[in-house]
């Protein structure tokens, strides 16, 4: 398995935030029981990834 996350945070006004998140996972299982780092990484990055993109906005409301 390979999982990664990237989070960008921007405060566009005092107390107001914008978050952008990219999450990616890859999984490739071969039950052979042996380990070959070069071959295994090539196989893992040859698998189609599962990507998730998220946006979150928090706005400060002065009441």
mmCIF file as Biopython writes it, N, C-alpha, C and O atoms, coordinates in Angstrom:
data_model
#
loop_
_atom_site.group_PDB
_atom_site.id
_atom_site.type_symbol
_atom_site.label_atom_id
_atom_site.label_alt_id
_atom_site.label_comp_id
_atom_site.label_asym_id
_atom_site.label_entity_id
_atom_site.label_seq_id
_atom_site.pdbx_PDB_ins_code
_atom_site.Cartn_x
_atom_site.Cartn_y
_atom_site.Cartn_z
_atom_site.occupancy
_atom_site.B_iso_or_equiv
_atom_site.auth_seq_id
_atom_site.auth_asym_id
_atom_site.pdbx_PDB_model_num
ATOM 1   N N  . UNK A ? 1  ? 0.838   -1.179  0.000   1.0 0.0 1  A 1 
ATOM 2   C CA . UNK A ? 1  ? 0.000   0.000   0.000   1.0 0.0 1  A 1 
ATOM 3   C C  . UNK A ? 1  ? 0.881   1.240   0.000   1.0 0.0 1  A 1 
ATOM 4   O O  . UNK A ? 1  ? 1.981   1.250   0.552   1.0 0.0 1  A 1 
ATOM 5   N N  . UNK A ? 2  ? 0.364   2.283   -0.634  1.0 0.0 2  A 1 
ATOM 6   C CA . UNK A ? 2  ? 1.006   3.592   -0.609  1.0 0.0 2  A 1 
ATOM 7   C C  . UNK A ? 2  ? -0.089  4.620   -0.421  1.0 0.0 2  A 1 
ATOM 8   O O  . UNK A ? 2  ? -1.028  4.683   -1.215  1.0 0.0 2  A 1 
ATOM 9   N N  . UNK A ? 3  ? 0.022   5.433   0.632   1.0 0.0 3  A 1 
ATOM 10  C CA . UNK A ? 3  ? -0.955  6.474   0.923   1.0 0.0 3  A 1 
ATOM 11  C C  . UNK A ? 3  ? -0.226  7.795   1.097   1.0 0.0 3  A 1 
ATOM 12  O O  . UNK A ? 3  ? 0.811   7.859   1.758   1.0 0.0 3  A 1 
ATOM 13  N N  . UNK A ? 4  ? -0.775  8.860   0.495   1.0 0.0 4  A 1 
ATOM 14  C CA . UNK A ? 4  ? -0.175  10.180  0.657   1.0 0.0 4  A 1 
ATOM 15  C C  . UNK A ? 4  ? -1.270  11.231  0.779   1.0 0.0 4  A 1 
ATOM 16  O O  . UNK A ? 4  ? -2.374  11.069  0.258   1.0 0.0 4  A 1 
ATOM 17  N N  . UNK A ? 5  ? -0.938  12.313  1.480   1.0 0.0 5  A 1 
ATOM 18  C CA . UNK A ? 5  ? -1.854  13.435  1.664   1.0 0.0 5  A 1 
ATOM 19  C C  . UNK A ? 5  ? -1.088  14.734  1.482   1.0 0.0 5  A 1 
ATOM 20  O O  . UNK A ? 5  ? 0.054   14.861  1.924   1.0 0.0 5  A 1 
ATOM 21  N N  . UNK A ? 6  ? -1.725  15.698  0.827   1.0 0.0 6  A 1 
ATOM 22  C CA . UNK A ? 6  ? -1.179  17.041  0.699   1.0 0.0 6  A 1 
ATOM 23  C C  . UNK A ? 6  ? -2.262  17.997  1.169   1.0 0.0 6  A 1 
ATOM 24  O O  . UNK A ? 6  ? -3.398  17.931  0.699   1.0 0.0 6  A 1 
ATOM 25  N N  . UNK A ? 7  ? -1.913  18.896  2.103   1.0 0.0 7  A 1 
ATOM 26  C CA . UNK A ? 7  ? -2.873  19.859  2.636   1.0 0.0 7  A 1 
ATOM 27  C C  . UNK A ? 7  ? -2.310  21.260  2.430   1.0 0.0 7  A 1 
ATOM 28  O O  . UNK A ? 7  ? -1.191  21.559  2.847   1.0 0.0 7  A 1 
ATOM 29  N N  . UNK A ? 8  ? -3.106  22.119  1.776   1.0 0.0 8  A 1 
ATOM 30  C CA . UNK A ? 8  ? -2.753  23.528  1.615   1.0 0.0 8  A 1 
ATOM 31  C C  . UNK A ? 8  ? -3.749  24.349  2.417   1.0 0.0 8  A 1 
ATOM 32  O O  . UNK A ? 8  ? -4.957  24.131  2.322   1.0 0.0 8  A 1 
ATOM 33  N N  . UNK A ? 9  ? -3.247  25.294  3.208   1.0 0.0 9  A 1 
ATOM 34  C CA . UNK A ? 9  ? -4.086  26.128  4.068   1.0 0.0 9  A 1 
ATOM 35  C C  . UNK A ? 9  ? -3.794  27.581  3.749   1.0 0.0 9  A 1 
ATOM 36  O O  . UNK A ? 9  ? -2.634  27.988  3.686   1.0 0.0 9  A 1 
ATOM 37  N N  . UNK A ? 10 ? -4.863  28.378  3.544   1.0 0.0 10 A 1 
ATOM 38  C CA . UNK A ? 10 ? -4.709  29.786  3.207   1.0 0.0 10 A 1 
ATOM 39  C C  . UNK A ? 10 ? -5.668  30.602  4.056   1.0 0.0 10 A 1 
ATOM 40  O O  . UNK A ? 10 ? -6.875  30.364  4.030   1.0 0.0 10 A 1 
ATOM 41  N N  . UNK A ? 11 ? -5.144  31.558  4.804   1.0 0.0 11 A 1 
ATOM 42  C CA . UNK A ? 11 ? -5.982  32.468  5.580   1.0 0.0 11 A 1 
ATOM 43  C C  . UNK A ? 11 ? -6.211  33.707  4.719   1.0 0.0 11 A 1 
ATOM 44  O O  . UNK A ? 11 ? -5.355  34.590  4.661   1.0 0.0 11 A 1 
ATOM 45  N N  . UNK A ? 12 ? -7.368  33.776  4.045   1.0 0.0 12 A 1 
ATOM 46  C CA . UNK A ? 12 ? -7.635  34.849  3.094   1.0 0.0 12 A 1 
ATOM 47  C C  . UNK A ? 12 ? -8.171  36.109  3.755   1.0 0.0 12 A 1 
ATOM 48  O O  . UNK A ? 12 ? -8.090  37.180  3.154   1.0 0.0 12 A 1 
ATOM 49  N N  . UNK A ? 13 ? -8.707  36.031  4.944   1.0 0.0 13 A 1 
ATOM 50  C CA . UNK A ? 13 ? -9.092  37.150  5.804   1.0 0.0 13 A 1 
ATOM 51  C C  . UNK A ? 13 ? -8.783  36.720  7.230   1.0 0.0 13 A 1 
ATOM 52  O O  . UNK A ? 13 ? -8.734  35.521  7.506   1.0 0.0 13 A 1 
ATOM 53  N N  . UNK A ? 14 ? -8.570  37.668  8.149   1.0 0.0 14 A 1 
ATOM 54  C CA . UNK A ? 14 ? -8.325  37.255  9.538   1.0 0.0 14 A 1 
ATOM 55  C C  . UNK A ? 14 ? -9.457  36.368  10.070  1.0 0.0 14 A 1 
ATOM 56  O O  . UNK A ? 14 ? -10.611 36.793  10.116  1.0 0.0 14 A 1 
ATOM 57  N N  . UNK A ? 15 ? -9.127  35.151  10.466  1.0 0.0 15 A 1 
ATOM 58  C CA . UNK A ? 15 ? -10.113 34.209  10.990  1.0 0.0 15 A 1 
ATOM 59  C C  . UNK A ? 15 ? -10.834 33.390  9.940   1.0 0.0 15 A 1 
ATOM 60  O O  . UNK A ? 15 ? -11.603 32.496  10.293  1.0 0.0 15 A 1 
ATOM 61  N N  . UNK A ? 16 ? -10.614 33.664  8.652   1.0 0.0 16 A 1 
ATOM 62  C CA . UNK A ? 16 ? -11.281 32.928  7.569   1.0 0.0 16 A 1 
ATOM 63  C C  . UNK A ? 16 ? -10.248 32.092  6.821   1.0 0.0 16 A 1 
ATOM 64  O O  . UNK A ? 16 ? -9.209  32.604  6.406   1.0 0.0 16 A 1 
ATOM 65  N N  . UNK A ? 17 ? -10.538 30.807  6.654   1.0 0.0 17 A 1 
ATOM 66  C CA . UNK A ? 17 ? -9.553  29.872  6.105   1.0 0.0 17 A 1 
ATOM 67  C C  . UNK A ? 17 ? -10.100 29.098  4.913   1.0 0.0 17 A 1 
ATOM 68  O O  . UNK A ? 17 ? -11.299 28.832  4.816   1.0 0.0 17 A 1 
ATOM 69  N N  . UNK A ? 18 ? -9.193  28.744  4.012   1.0 0.0 18 A 1 
ATOM 70  C CA . UNK A ? 18 ? -9.493  27.865  2.885   1.0 0.0 18 A 1 
ATOM 71  C C  . UNK A ? 18 ? -8.505  26.705  2.950   1.0 0.0 18 A 1 
ATOM 72  O O  . UNK A ? 18 ? -7.295  26.915  3.031   1.0 0.0 18 A 1 
ATOM 73  N N  . UNK A ? 19 ? -9.029  25.481  2.916   1.0 0.0 19 A 1 
ATOM 74  C CA . UNK A ? 19 ? -8.204  24.274  2.908   1.0 0.0 19 A 1 
ATOM 75  C C  . UNK A ? 19 ? -8.415  23.541  1.588   1.0 0.0 19 A 1 
ATOM 76  O O  . UNK A ? 19 ? -9.550  23.370  1.143   1.0 0.0 19 A 1 
ATOM 77  N N  . UNK A ? 20 ? -7.333  23.115  0.970   1.0 0.0 20 A 1 
ATOM 78  C CA . UNK A ? 20 ? -7.369  22.243  -0.198  1.0 0.0 20 A 1 
ATOM 79  C C  . UNK A ? 20 ? -6.613  20.973  0.181   1.0 0.0 20 A 1 
ATOM 80  O O  . UNK A ? 20 ? -5.478  21.041  0.655   1.0 0.0 20 A 1 
ATOM 81  N N  . UNK A ? 21 ? -7.238  19.822  -0.026  1.0 0.0 21 A 1 
ATOM 82  C CA . UNK A ? 21 ? -6.638  18.545  0.369   1.0 0.0 21 A 1 
ATOM 83  C C  . UNK A ? 21 ? -6.651  17.597  -0.819  1.0 0.0 21 A 1 
ATOM 84  O O  . UNK A ? 21 ? -7.663  17.453  -1.505  1.0 0.0 21 A 1 
ATOM 85  N N  . UNK A ? 22 ? -5.519  16.955  -1.052  1.0 0.0 22 A 1 
ATOM 86  C CA . UNK A ? 22 ? -5.424  15.897  -2.063  1.0 0.0 22 A 1 
ATOM 87  C C  . UNK A ? 22 ? -4.911  14.653  -1.355  1.0 0.0 22 A 1 
ATOM 88  O O  . UNK A ? 22 ? -3.864  14.678  -0.708  1.0 0.0 22 A 1 
ATOM 89  N N  . UNK A ? 23 ? -5.649  13.581  -1.485  1.0 0.0 23 A 1 
ATOM 90  C CA . UNK A ? 23 ? -5.286  12.308  -0.867  1.0 0.0 23 A 1 
ATOM 91  C C  . UNK A ? 23 ? -5.227  11.246  -1.963  1.0 0.0 23 A 1 
ATOM 92  O O  . UNK A ? 23 ? -6.121  11.160  -2.806  1.0 0.0 23 A 1 
ATOM 93  N N  . UNK A ? 24 ? -4.171  10.441  -1.942  1.0 0.0 24 A 1 
ATOM 94  C CA . UNK A ? 24 ? -4.016  9.391   -2.953  1.0 0.0 24 A 1 
ATOM 95  C C  . UNK A ? 24 ? -3.638  8.086   -2.270  1.0 0.0 24 A 1 
ATOM 96  O O  . UNK A ? 24 ? -2.826  8.065   -1.346  1.0 0.0 24 A 1 
ATOM 97  N N  . UNK A ? 25 ? -4.237  7.002   -2.736  1.0 0.0 25 A 1 
ATOM 98  C CA . UNK A ? 25 ? -3.869  5.678   -2.229  1.0 0.0 25 A 1 
ATOM 99  C C  . UNK A ? 25 ? -3.708  4.722   -3.401  1.0 0.0 25 A 1 
ATOM 100 O O  . UNK A ? 25 ? -4.395  4.828   -4.417  1.0 0.0 25 A 1 
ATOM 101 N N  . UNK A ? 26 ? -2.791  3.797   -3.232  1.0 0.0 26 A 1 
ATOM 102 C CA . UNK A ? 26 ? -2.539  2.745   -4.221  1.0 0.0 26 A 1 
ATOM 103 C C  . UNK A ? 26 ? -2.371  1.439   -3.466  1.0 0.0 26 A 1 
ATOM 104 O O  . UNK A ? 26 ? -1.775  1.401   -2.389  1.0 0.0 26 A 1 
ATOM 105 N N  . UNK A ? 27 ? -2.896  0.385   -4.035  1.0 0.0 27 A 1 
ATOM 106 C CA . UNK A ? 27 ? -2.768  -0.915  -3.392  1.0 0.0 27 A 1 
ATOM 107 C C  . UNK A ? 27 ? -2.597  -1.981  -4.461  1.0 0.0 27 A 1 
ATOM 108 O O  . UNK A ? 27 ? -3.355  -2.041  -5.429  1.0 0.0 27 A 1 
ATOM 109 N N  . UNK A ? 28 ? -1.590  -2.818  -4.270  1.0 0.0 28 A 1 
ATOM 110 C CA . UNK A ? 28 ? -1.345  -3.925  -5.188  1.0 0.0 28 A 1 
ATOM 111 C C  . UNK A ? 28 ? -0.858  -5.098  -4.345  1.0 0.0 28 A 1 
ATOM 112 O O  . UNK A ? 28 ? 0.233   -5.043  -3.777  1.0 0.0 28 A 1 
ATOM 113 N N  . UNK A ? 29 ? -1.649  -6.145  -4.260  1.0 0.0 29 A 1 
ATOM 114 C CA . UNK A ? 29 ? -1.297  -7.291  -3.430  1.0 0.0 29 A 1 
ATOM 115 C C  . UNK A ? 29 ? -1.056  -8.504  -4.301  1.0 0.0 29 A 1 
ATOM 116 O O  . UNK A ? 29 ? -1.911  -8.911  -5.088  1.0 0.0 29 A 1 
ATOM 117 N N  . UNK A ? 30 ? 0.126   -9.073  -4.144  1.0 0.0 30 A 1 
ATOM 118 C CA . UNK A ? 30 ? 0.465   -10.338 -4.784  1.0 0.0 30 A 1 
ATOM 119 C C  . UNK A ? 30 ? 0.953   -11.243 -3.660  1.0 0.0 30 A 1 
ATOM 120 O O  . UNK A ? 30 ? 1.973   -10.955 -3.032  1.0 0.0 30 A 1 
ATOM 121 N N  . UNK A ? 31 ? 0.247   -12.318 -3.403  1.0 0.0 31 A 1 
ATOM 122 C CA . UNK A ? 31 ? 0.546   -13.178 -2.262  1.0 0.0 31 A 1 
ATOM 123 C C  . UNK A ? 31 ? 1.653   -14.180 -2.500  1.0 0.0 31 A 1 
ATOM 124 O O  . UNK A ? 31 ? 1.488   -15.357 -2.180  1.0 0.0 31 A 1 
ATOM 125 N N  . UNK A ? 32 ? 2.784   -13.752 -3.054  1.0 0.0 32 A 1 
ATOM 126 C CA . UNK A ? 32 ? 3.879   -14.674 -3.333  1.0 0.0 32 A 1 
ATOM 127 C C  . UNK A ? 32 ? 4.799   -14.874 -2.134  1.0 0.0 32 A 1 
ATOM 128 O O  . UNK A ? 32 ? 5.462   -15.908 -2.047  1.0 0.0 32 A 1 
ATOM 129 N N  . UNK A ? 33 ? 4.861   -13.922 -1.211  1.0 0.0 33 A 1 
ATOM 130 C CA . UNK A ? 33 ? 5.688   -14.060 -0.027  1.0 0.0 33 A 1 
ATOM 131 C C  . UNK A ? 33 ? 7.136   -13.653 -0.198  1.0 0.0 33 A 1 
ATOM 132 O O  . UNK A ? 33 ? 7.899   -13.736 0.764   1.0 0.0 33 A 1 
ATOM 133 N N  . UNK A ? 34 ? 7.554   -13.214 -1.384  1.0 0.0 34 A 1 
ATOM 134 C CA . UNK A ? 34 ? 8.925   -12.746 -1.551  1.0 0.0 34 A 1 
ATOM 135 C C  . UNK A ? 34 ? 8.921   -11.233 -1.767  1.0 0.0 34 A 1 
ATOM 136 O O  . UNK A ? 34 ? 7.900   -10.646 -2.125  1.0 0.0 34 A 1 
ATOM 137 N N  . UNK A ? 35 ? 10.078  -10.617 -1.542  1.0 0.0 35 A 1 
ATOM 138 C CA . UNK A ? 35 ? 10.200  -9.164  -1.592  1.0 0.0 35 A 1 
ATOM 139 C C  . UNK A ? 35 ? 11.297  -8.773  -2.562  1.0 0.0 35 A 1 
ATOM 140 O O  . UNK A ? 35 ? 12.456  -9.146  -2.382  1.0 0.0 35 A 1 
ATOM 141 N N  . UNK A ? 36 ? 10.935  -8.022  -3.589  1.0 0.0 36 A 1 
ATOM 142 C CA . UNK A ? 36 ? 11.871  -7.480  -4.570  1.0 0.0 36 A 1 
ATOM 143 C C  . UNK A ? 36 ? 11.560  -5.992  -4.694  1.0 0.0 36 A 1 
ATOM 144 O O  . UNK A ? 36 ? 10.641  -5.621  -5.424  1.0 0.0 36 A 1 
ATOM 145 N N  . UNK A ? 37 ? 12.314  -5.120  -3.988  1.0 0.0 37 A 1 
ATOM 146 C CA . UNK A ? 37 ? 11.955  -3.705  -3.897  1.0 0.0 37 A 1 
ATOM 147 C C  . UNK A ? 37 ? 11.724  -3.015  -5.237  1.0 0.0 37 A 1 
ATOM 148 O O  . UNK A ? 37 ? 10.712  -2.333  -5.399  1.0 0.0 37 A 1 
ATOM 149 N N  . UNK A ? 38 ? 12.612  -3.167  -6.184  1.0 0.0 38 A 1 
ATOM 150 C CA . UNK A ? 38 ? 12.452  -2.502  -7.478  1.0 0.0 38 A 1 
ATOM 151 C C  . UNK A ? 38 ? 11.209  -2.966  -8.213  1.0 0.0 38 A 1 
ATOM 152 O O  . UNK A ? 38 ? 10.424  -2.148  -8.693  1.0 0.0 38 A 1 
ATOM 153 N N  . UNK A ? 39 ? 11.030  -4.254  -8.300  1.0 0.0 39 A 1 
ATOM 154 C CA . UNK A ? 39 ? 9.871   -4.815  -8.998  1.0 0.0 39 A 1 
ATOM 155 C C  . UNK A ? 39 ? 8.577   -4.464  -8.281  1.0 0.0 39 A 1 
ATOM 156 O O  . UNK A ? 39 ? 7.583   -4.123  -8.922  1.0 0.0 39 A 1 
ATOM 157 N N  . UNK A ? 40 ? 8.584   -4.545  -6.943  1.0 0.0 40 A 1 
ATOM 158 C CA . UNK A ? 40 ? 7.369   -4.260  -6.178  1.0 0.0 40 A 1 
ATOM 159 C C  . UNK A ? 40 ? 6.952   -2.799  -6.307  1.0 0.0 40 A 1 
ATOM 160 O O  . UNK A ? 40 ? 5.760   -2.511  -6.420  1.0 0.0 40 A 1 
ATOM 161 N N  . UNK A ? 41 ? 7.920   -1.861  -6.293  1.0 0.0 41 A 1 
ATOM 162 C CA . UNK A ? 41 ? 7.579   -0.445  -6.465  1.0 0.0 41 A 1 
ATOM 163 C C  . UNK A ? 41 ? 7.063   -0.174  -7.868  1.0 0.0 41 A 1 
ATOM 164 O O  . UNK A ? 41 ? 6.109   0.585   -8.037  1.0 0.0 41 A 1 
ATOM 165 N N  . UNK A ? 42 ? 7.681   -0.784  -8.881  1.0 0.0 42 A 1 
ATOM 166 C CA . UNK A ? 42 ? 7.184   -0.625  -10.251 1.0 0.0 42 A 1 
ATOM 167 C C  . UNK A ? 42 ? 5.753   -1.126  -10.364 1.0 0.0 42 A 1 
ATOM 168 O O  . UNK A ? 42 ? 4.916   -0.484  -10.999 1.0 0.0 42 A 1 
ATOM 169 N N  . UNK A ? 43 ? 5.468   -2.265  -9.756  1.0 0.0 43 A 1 
ATOM 170 C CA . UNK A ? 43 ? 4.114   -2.823  -9.803  1.0 0.0 43 A 1 
ATOM 171 C C  . UNK A ? 43 ? 3.132   -1.928  -9.055  1.0 0.0 43 A 1 
ATOM 172 O O  . UNK A ? 43 ? 2.011   -1.718  -9.518  1.0 0.0 43 A 1 
ATOM 173 N N  . UNK A ? 44 ? 3.543   -1.399  -7.902  1.0 0.0 44 A 1 
ATOM 174 C CA . UNK A ? 44 ? 2.659   -0.546  -7.110  1.0 0.0 44 A 1 
ATOM 175 C C  . UNK A ? 44 ? 2.320   0.742   -7.843  1.0 0.0 44 A 1 
ATOM 176 O O  . UNK A ? 44 ? 1.162   1.160   -7.853  1.0 0.0 44 A 1 
ATOM 177 N N  . UNK A ? 45 ? 3.319   1.382   -8.459  1.0 0.0 45 A 1 
ATOM 178 C CA . UNK A ? 45 ? 3.054   2.633   -9.162  1.0 0.0 45 A 1 
ATOM 179 C C  . UNK A ? 45 ? 2.501   2.412   -10.563 1.0 0.0 45 A 1 
ATOM 180 O O  . UNK A ? 45 ? 2.183   3.377   -11.258 1.0 0.0 45 A 1 
ATOM 181 N N  . UNK A ? 46 ? 2.383   1.174   -10.983 1.0 0.0 46 A 1 
ATOM 182 C CA . UNK A ? 46 ? 1.701   0.858   -12.230 1.0 0.0 46 A 1 
ATOM 183 C C  . UNK A ? 46 ? 0.205   0.656   -12.040 1.0 0.0 46 A 1 
ATOM 184 O O  . UNK A ? 46 ? -0.540  0.542   -13.013 1.0 0.0 46 A 1 
ATOM 185 N N  . UNK A ? 47 ? -0.237  0.613   -10.774 1.0 0.0 47 A 1 
ATOM 186 C CA . UNK A ? 47 ? -1.649  0.421   -10.434 1.0 0.0 47 A 1 
ATOM 187 C C  . UNK A ? 47 ? -2.363  1.766   -10.492 1.0 0.0 47 A 1 
ATOM 188 O O  . UNK A ? 47 ? -1.794  2.800   -10.141 1.0 0.0 47 A 1 
ATOM 189 N N  . UNK A ? 48 ? -3.597  1.740   -10.934 1.0 0.0 48 A 1 
ATOM 190 C CA . UNK A ? 48 ? -4.390  2.968   -11.000 1.0 0.0 48 A 1 
ATOM 191 C C  . UNK A ? 48 ? -4.646  3.499   -9.583  1.0 0.0 48 A 1 
ATOM 192 O O  . UNK A ? 48 ? -5.095  2.747   -8.718  1.0 0.0 48 A 1 
ATOM 193 N N  . UNK A ? 49 ? -4.364  4.797   -9.335  1.0 0.0 49 A 1 
ATOM 194 C CA . UNK A ? 49 ? -4.536  5.346   -7.986  1.0 0.0 49 A 1 
ATOM 195 C C  . UNK A ? 49 ? -5.990  5.701   -7.693  1.0 0.0 49 A 1 
ATOM 196 O O  . UNK A ? 49 ? -6.804  5.877   -8.600  1.0 0.0 49 A 1 
ATOM 197 N N  . UNK A ? 50 ? -6.288  5.800   -6.416  1.0 0.0 50 A 1 
ATOM 198 C CA . UNK A ? 50 ? -7.583  6.295   -5.945  1.0 0.0 50 A 1 
ATOM 199 C C  . UNK A ? 50 ? -7.323  7.696   -5.383  1.0 0.0 50 A 1 
ATOM 200 O O  . UNK A ? 50 ? -6.670  7.839   -4.349  1.0 0.0 50 A 1 
ATOM 201 N N  . UNK A ? 51 ? -7.835  8.731   -6.067  1.0 0.0 51 A 1 
ATOM 202 C CA . UNK A ? 51 ? -7.606  10.118  -5.677  1.0 0.0 51 A 1 
ATOM 203 C C  . UNK A ? 51 ? -8.858  10.715  -5.058  1.0 0.0 51 A 1 
ATOM 204 O O  . UNK A ? 51 ? -9.974  10.442  -5.499  1.0 0.0 51 A 1 
ATOM 205 N N  . UNK A ? 52 ? -8.659  11.533  -4.029  1.0 0.0 52 A 1 
ATOM 206 C CA . UNK A ? 52 ? -9.745  12.273  -3.389  1.0 0.0 52 A 1 
ATOM 207 C C  . UNK A ? 52 ? -9.296  13.723  -3.266  1.0 0.0 52 A 1 
ATOM 208 O O  . UNK A ? 52 ? -8.194  13.998  -2.791  1.0 0.0 52 A 1 
ATOM 209 N N  . UNK A ? 53 ? -10.159 14.662  -3.698  1.0 0.0 53 A 1 
ATOM 210 C CA . UNK A ? 53 ? -9.900  16.088  -3.577  1.0 0.0 53 A 1 
ATOM 211 C C  . UNK A ? 53 ? -10.980 16.702  -2.693  1.0 0.0 53 A 1 
ATOM 212 O O  . UNK A ? 53 ? -12.169 16.447  -2.890  1.0 0.0 53 A 1 
ATOM 213 N N  . UNK A ? 54 ? -10.568 17.506  -1.725  1.0 0.0 54 A 1 
ATOM 214 C CA . UNK A ? 54 ? -11.499 18.139  -0.801  1.0 0.0 54 A 1 
ATOM 215 C C  . UNK A ? 54 ? -11.213 19.632  -0.720  1.0 0.0 54 A 1 
ATOM 216 O O  . UNK A ? 54 ? -10.063 20.062  -0.800  1.0 0.0 54 A 1 
ATOM 217 N N  . UNK A ? 55 ? -12.284 20.422  -0.560  1.0 0.0 55 A 1 
ATOM 218 C CA . UNK A ? 55 ? -12.173 21.858  -0.331  1.0 0.0 55 A 1 
ATOM 219 C C  . UNK A ? 55 ? -13.011 22.188  0.892   1.0 0.0 55 A 1 
ATOM 220 O O  . UNK A ? 55 ? -14.156 21.753  1.011   1.0 0.0 55 A 1 
ATOM 221 N N  . UNK A ? 56 ? -12.429 22.960  1.799   1.0 0.0 56 A 1 
ATOM 222 C CA . UNK A ? 56 ? -13.161 23.394  2.986   1.0 0.0 56 A 1 
ATOM 223 C C  . UNK A ? 56 ? -12.931 24.887  3.163   1.0 0.0 56 A 1 
ATOM 224 O O  . UNK A ? 56 ? -11.798 25.364  3.083   1.0 0.0 56 A 1 
ATOM 225 N N  . UNK A ? 57 ? -14.018 25.625  3.405   1.0 0.0 57 A 1 
ATOM 226 C CA . UNK A ? 57 ? -13.932 27.057  3.663   1.0 0.0 57 A 1 
ATOM 227 C C  . UNK A ? 57 ? -14.530 27.330  5.033   1.0 0.0 57 A 1 
ATOM 228 O O  . UNK A ? 57 ? -15.641 26.897  5.335   1.0 0.0 57 A 1 
ATOM 229 N N  . UNK A ? 58 ? -13.785 28.049  5.855   1.0 0.0 58 A 1 
ATOM 230 C CA . UNK A ? 58 ? -14.271 28.507  7.159   1.0 0.0 58 A 1 
ATOM 231 C C  . UNK A ? 58 ? -14.278 30.027  7.127   1.0 0.0 58 A 1 
ATOM 232 O O  . UNK A ? 58 ? -13.233 30.647  6.932   1.0 0.0 58 A 1 
ATOM 233 N N  . UNK A ? 59 ? -15.438 30.632  7.315   1.0 0.0 59 A 1 
ATOM 234 C CA . UNK A ? 59 ? -15.587 32.086  7.237   1.0 0.0 59 A 1 
ATOM 235 C C  . UNK A ? 59 ? -15.915 32.641  8.611   1.0 0.0 59 A 1 
ATOM 236 O O  . UNK A ? 59 ? -16.843 32.172  9.270   1.0 0.0 59 A 1 
ATOM 237 N N  . UNK A ? 60 ? -15.152 33.643  9.049   1.0 0.0 60 A 1 
ATOM 238 C CA . UNK A ? 60 ? -15.404 34.295  10.329  1.0 0.0 60 A 1 
ATOM 239 C C  . UNK A ? 60 ? -16.566 35.255  10.153  1.0 0.0 60 A 1 
ATOM 240 O O  . UNK A ? 60 ? -16.539 36.123  9.281   1.0 0.0 60 A 1 
ATOM 241 N N  . UNK A ? 61 ? -17.594 35.095  10.992  1.0 0.0 61 A 1 
ATOM 242 C CA . UNK A ? 61 ? -18.752 35.988  10.983  1.0 0.0 61 A 1 
ATOM 243 C C  . UNK A ? 61 ? -18.720 36.841  12.242  1.0 0.0 61 A 1 
ATOM 244 O O  . UNK A ? 61 ? -18.775 36.327  13.359  1.0 0.0 61 A 1 
ATOM 245 N N  . UNK A ? 62 ? -18.632 38.136  12.048  1.0 0.0 62 A 1 
ATOM 246 C CA . UNK A ? 62 ? -18.627 39.058  13.181  1.0 0.0 62 A 1 
ATOM 247 C C  . UNK A ? 62 ? -20.064 39.455  13.483  1.0 0.0 62 A 1 
ATOM 248 O O  . UNK A ? 62 ? -20.709 40.139  12.688  1.0 0.0 62 A 1 
ATOM 249 N N  . UNK A ? 63 ? -20.560 39.022  14.638  1.0 0.0 63 A 1 
ATOM 250 C CA . UNK A ? 63 ? -21.956 39.301  14.990  1.0 0.0 63 A 1 
ATOM 251 C C  . UNK A ? 63 ? -22.057 40.412  15.986  1.0 0.0 63 A 1 
ATOM 252 O O  . UNK A ? 63 ? -23.160 40.778  16.394  1.0 0.0 63 A 1 
#
